[in-house]
Amino acid sequence: MTVGRSSRCAAITWLLLVTSAASFAASMDDLLRAYPDALAGFDGADLIWRDGTRMPVDDGLPDKSMEEQLRHGSILDQLRLPYPSSGTFPPAPRQDPGRVRNTAFFDKMYGDCRAGQVTPRLVPVVWLPNTWGHVVHITSVNDVDRQLAAISRELDELPADDKRYLYPLGGTYVCRHVADTGQTSMHGWGAAIDINPAFADYWLWHRAAGNLPVYANHIPREIVAAFERHGFIWGGRWAHFDTMHFEYRPELLGYDATQERAR
């Protein structure tokens, strides 16, 4: 069933009644600041892209479970959970900020990998040029490649004991789905990287009674901080954790891409 514009506006009005209007506005401002090349504005119901495309931020379904959001998340759903500060650790139960991704939004941003739209925008980045020196491929959209190159240079200055977590890599671009949701992985948009799998912890490998994840992590905080400074969130901040995984999601970090480029 198609949800009309009036219904979408009503759903957003409902949302503002049960959540902070200031928080909602801040989330939309963060989204616009994070992707200034792609996004032109927000009119209260639709996200407006610079090519004139309009995309509803909400689907009019406010009572979706987390599982439903993971499989059929709206743009608003992917902004609902705040990404924790560096001092918040480990993640609270069932808190997965960033795991919800609206496929239409990211297909529009980076292209649909199944249609061959992502690979033309991939560019090479040398990972740890003074230590490992292997080329990886990452999207050039939103200057993700430049941010990853900056991260690589910073991490290359860490002590050898820390750098062992960083290579060989688990990978960057691959057109695939997330195992438990069937939705496109950020790897499929060329905007994610997995560091050394030998030191990784993944929630499906650590489950207790009731199928709940038992948190585990071996990745040093210095590595996480370097990624987060450049707009990448960390899968280790999810209750359903994936500690080798980092993806470019600057909107969840309050990251201002325009300001970053002015430096």
C-alpha positions in Angstrom: 0.0 0.0 0.0 1.4 3.4 -0.9 1.5 5.9 1.9 0.5 9.4 0.7 2.2 12.7 1.5 -0.5 13.7 4.0 -0.1 10.4 5.8 3.7 10.8 5.9 3.3 14.3 7.3 0.8 13.0 9.9 3.3 10.2 10.9 6.1 12.7 11.4 3.8 15.0 13.4 3.0 12.0 15.6 6.7 11.3 16.0 7.4 14.9 17.1 4.7 14.5 19.8 6.4 11.5 21.4 10.0 12.5 20.8 12.0 15.7 21.1 11.4 18.1 18.2 14.8 19.5 18.8 16.3 16.0 18.5 14.5 15.3 15.3 15.6 18.6 13.8 19.2 18.0 14.9 19.2 14.6 13.2 18.0 16.1 9.9 20.6 18.9 10.2 23.3 16.3 10.8 22.2 14.4 7.8 22.3 17.4 5.5 25.7 18.5 6.9 27.2 15.1 6.4 26.3 14.8 2.7 26.4 18.4 1.3 27.2 17.3 -2.2 24.2 15.1 -2.4 21.5 16.7 -0.3 19.9 20.1 -0.8 17.3 20.3 2.0 14.4 18.9 4.0 10.8 20.3 3.8 9.4 18.6 6.8 8.3 15.4 5.1 10.7 14.8 2.2 14.5 14.8 1.8 15.4 16.9 -1.2 18.4 15.8 -3.3 20.5 18.2 -5.3 19.2 16.7 -8.6 15.6 17.5 -7.5 14.7 14.0 -6.3 12.4 13.9 -3.3 12.5 11.0 -0.9 10.2 10.6 2.1 12.1 10.3 5.4 9.3 8.3 7.1 7.1 5.4 6.0 4.2 6.1 8.3 4.8 3.0 10.3 5.9 4.2 13.8 5.5 0.9 15.7 8.0 -1.2 13.8 10.2 -3.6 15.9 13.9 -3.4 15.6 13.9 -6.5 13.5 11.4 -4.8 11.1 13.5 -1.7 10.9 16.6 -3.7 10.1 14.8 -5.3 7.1 12.6 -2.4 6.0 14.1 0.7 7.6 13.1 4.3 6.6 15.5 7.1 6.5 14.2 8.3 9.9 14.6 4.8 11.3 18.3 4.8 10.5 18.7 8.0 12.5 16.6 7.0 15.6 19.3 5.5 17.7 22.1 7.9 18.8 25.6 6.7 18.2 27.3 6.5 21.7 30.0 8.8 22.8 33.5 7.4 23.1 33.0 7.0 26.9 30.0 4.7 26.5 31.2 1.2 26.4 30.2 -1.6 26.0 26.9 -0.9 24.0 23.6 -1.1 25.8 21.5 -4.3 25.0 19.7 -4.1 21.7 21.3 -0.8 20.8 22.6 -1.0 17.2 23.1 2.6 16.0 23.9 2.5 12.3 22.7 -1.1 11.6 19.5 0.2 10.2 20.0 1.4 6.6 17.4 2.6 4.1 18.3 0.9 0.9 16.8 3.5 -1.4 18.8 6.3 0.3 22.1 4.5 0.0 21.4 3.2 -3.6 20.7 6.8 -4.5 23.9 8.0 -2.8 26.4 5.4 -4.0 24.6 3.4 -6.7 23.1 -0.1 -6.8 26.0 -2.6 -6.9 23.7 -5.3 -8.5 23.3 -2.9 -11.4 27.0 -2.3 -11.7 26.6 1.3 -10.5 29.2 1.2 -7.6 32.3 -0.1 -9.3 32.9 2.9 -11.6 33.2 5.1 -8.5 35.7 2.9 -6.7 39.2 4.3 -6.4 42.5 2.8 -5.0 43.8 3.7 -1.6 47.1 2.4 -0.2 46.4 0.9 3.2 49.2 1.5 5.7 51.7 2.7 3.1 54.7 2.4 5.4 53.7 -1.0 7.0 51.6 -3.1 4.7 51.3 -1.1 1.5 48.5 -3.0 -0.2 45.9 -1.3 -2.4 42.2 -1.4 -1.5 39.3 0.0 -3.4 36.7 2.3 -1.8 34.1 4.7 -3.2 35.1 8.2 -4.1 31.5 9.5 -3.4 31.5 11.9 -0.5 35.3 11.8 -0.4 35.2 8.5 1.4 38.4 7.6 -0.3 40.1 10.7 1.1 38.9 10.0 4.6 40.1 6.4 4.5 43.5 7.6 3.2 43.8 10.0 6.1 42.9 7.2 8.5 45.5 5.0 7.0 48.2 7.6 7.5 47.2 8.1 11.1 47.1 4.4 11.9 50.4 3.9 10.2 52.0 5.9 13.0 50.7 3.5 15.8 53.1 1.1 17.5 53.5 -2.3 15.8 51.6 -4.0 18.5 48.5 -2.0 17.6 49.0 -2.2 13.8 48.7 -6.0 13.9 44.9 -5.5 14.2 44.9 -3.6 10.9 46.2 -6.1 8.4 45.8 -8.2 6.4 42.4 -6.8 5.8 39.0 -8.5 5.7 38.1 -6.4 2.7 36.4 -3.3 1.4 34.0 -3.4 -1.6 32.0 -6.5 -2.2 28.4 -6.6 -3.5 26.7 -8.7 -0.8 23.9 -8.7 1.8 24.1 -8.7 5.6 23.9 -12.2 6.8 21.0 -11.9 9.3 18.8 -9.2 7.5 19.2 -9.9 3.8 19.7 -6.1 3.2 22.6 -4.6 1.3 25.8 -4.3 3.3 27.7 -1.0 3.4 30.4 -3.0 1.7 28.1 -3.3 -1.3 28.1 0.5 -1.6 31.9 0.7 -1.3 31.8 2.6 1.9 33.0 0.1 4.5 36.2 -1.7 5.5 36.9 -4.7 7.6 40.3 -4.8 9.4 42.2 -8.0 10.3 39.6 -10.8 10.8 42.1 -12.7 13.0 41.2 -10.4 15.9 37.5 -10.0 15.1 34.6 -10.7 17.3 31.1 -11.1 15.8 27.8 -11.4 17.7 26.8 -14.6 15.9 29.9 -16.3 17.3 29.2 -15.2 20.9 25.6 -16.1 21.9 24.2 -17.2 25.2 20.8 -18.5 26.3 17.9 -16.8 24.4 20.2 -16.2 21.4 21.4 -12.9 23.0 24.9 -11.7 22.1 27.6 -11.8 24.8 29.8 -8.8 24.1 33.5 -9.4 23.2 36.1 -7.1 21.7 39.9 -7.0 21.1 40.3 -3.8 19.0 42.2 -1.0 20.7 40.4 2.2 21.3 43.1 4.2 19.4 42.1 2.5 16.2 38.4 3.2 16.8 39.1 6.8 17.6 41.0 7.4 14.3 38.1 6.0 12.2 35.5 8.0 14.1 37.4 11.3 13.7 36.9 10.8 9.9 33.2 9.9 9.8 33.4 6.1 10.1 31.3 4.4 12.8 32.4 1.2 14.4 30.5 -2.1 14.5 31.9 -2.7 18.0 29.5 -0.1 19.3 26.6 -2.3 18.4 25.0 -4.8 20.7 25.0 -7.1 17.7 28.7 -6.3 17.3 31.0 -6.8 14.4 34.3 -5.5 15.8 36.4 -5.6 12.6 33.8 -3.5 10.7 33.9 0.3 10.0 31.5 2.1 7.7 31.2 5.7 6.6 28.2 7.1 8.4 29.1 10.7 9.3 25.5 11.7 10.0 25.6 9.6 13.2 28.7 11.4 14.5 27.5 14.9 14.0 30.2 15.2 11.3 30.2 18.4 9.2 31.7 17.5 5.8 31.6 21.2 4.6 33.6 22.3 7.6 36.1 19.5 7.2 36.7 20.5 3.6 37.3 24.1 4.5 40.3 23.1 6.7 
